[in-house]
Amino acid sequence: MRLATGRILTFSLLALMLGIASAGSLLEGKQLTTALAAGGYVFLMRHASSPATPPTPDQAEPGNVSHERQ
């Protein structure tokens, strides 16, 4: 139940952020970019979940020479 509630909250926040309103209308494209560039908004992002252990050398991506979590 907690996971579903978290997803609902995440999608609600995303919808709210994408629906930045000006004079009662939604902003899109260049207007949205301009409004965001002007500042005054707070975006909250949560990191994605990652594996508990780093990959083994044979599981790591070729460029991941430090074997960091992917």
Secondary structure by P-SEA (a helix, b strand, c coil): caaaaaaaaaaaaaaaaaacccccccccaaaaaaaaaaccbbbbbbbccccccccccccccccccccccc
